[in-house]
């Protein structure tokens, strides 16, 4: 399937900073609850991420990530996920988070 450039522009991908992270043992698959700050325009949003293979909740605050911020909220167990934090699979299929390779302001939109 291909999509037009105008369709791609509808996907709002922003840089945010993780401000809080907690284990989510109740999730169907091992996950971590994330609270991500996107700055004054969007504020703080929540997500559940299956990133336990490479990340611990105590090491995540302060880390910048890329996330889709304009999907509708999705119920993940008893937790409402408001964004999709982006990652790619490693050799074993485990999620590695995407982040800018230079320090950039939070809230910046990907283009």
N, C-alpha and C positions, 0 to 999 in steps of 0.2 A: 504494500500500500504506500502510495506517495501522498504528501500533503503539500498544499501551496504555502508560499511564504506568509501570506495573510493568515492562514490557519495556524502556522507556527507561532506567529506573533500573539495569538490568543493565550498561549501558555505563559504565565507570569512566573518566571524563575528568578528568585532573589537570594542575596547573600544575607545570612543571619548569624547571630552568635548564640550558642547554647548558654543559657543562664542557669539552668537546673536540669539534673538528670536523676532518675530513680529507677531501680529495678522494677520490672513488671512480671513477677512470677505467675500471675493469674492468666497471662496471655497463652493462647493455644501453642505458639512456638516461642522460645525464649526471646524476650524483647526488653527494651529500655524505654521508659517514658522520657520524653524530651520537652523542655520549654525553651523556645528559640525567640530571641528578640530581633525584630526587623526594623527597629528605629521608630521615630514618631509617626510616620505615615501608616504603618501596619501594626505596630505594637508587638506584643508577645503572642505567639501561637504555640499550640501543643501538637506533638506527634508521638506515635508509638513506632519504634524502629527495631527491626531484627538485626542488631549489630553486636550481639554479645560475644561473638567469636574474637573480635579484635579490640573491643572497647569495654571499659568499666565505667559505671556511672560517675565515680569520683574523679575520673580524669577528663570528662567531657566538658564541664563548664569552662567557658573562655574560648572554646574551639569554634571557628567559623565553618559554616556549612552552606551548601546550596540546597534550595528547596522550591518546589512548586507551591505557590501560595494562593492559587485561585481555583483549586478543586473544592467541591462541596465537602463539608465535614463528614467523617466516616466513623461509625461506632466500632471500636476494637475492644470487644469484651465490655467492661464497665468504663472504658476510657474513650473520650471523644477525640479523635485525631483530626486536626484542622489543616495540616499541611503534609506534603510528601517530601521528606528529606531524601536527597538523591545520593546514590552510591552505585558502584560497579562491582562485579564479582571478582574475587581473587581466583587463583588456580583451583581452589576447592569449592568455589561457588559461594563463599562467604562474603558479606557486604563490606566494602571499603568506602568510606564516605568521600564525597566530592567536596573540594574546597578550593578557593582561589589560591594561586601560588604566591601572590604578593598580598600585603596588608591593604585591604580596601574597606571603605566605610560600609557599615551594615545598611541594609535596605536597598542597595544597588541592584538594579534589574539587569539580568543577563541579556546581551545582544550579540 
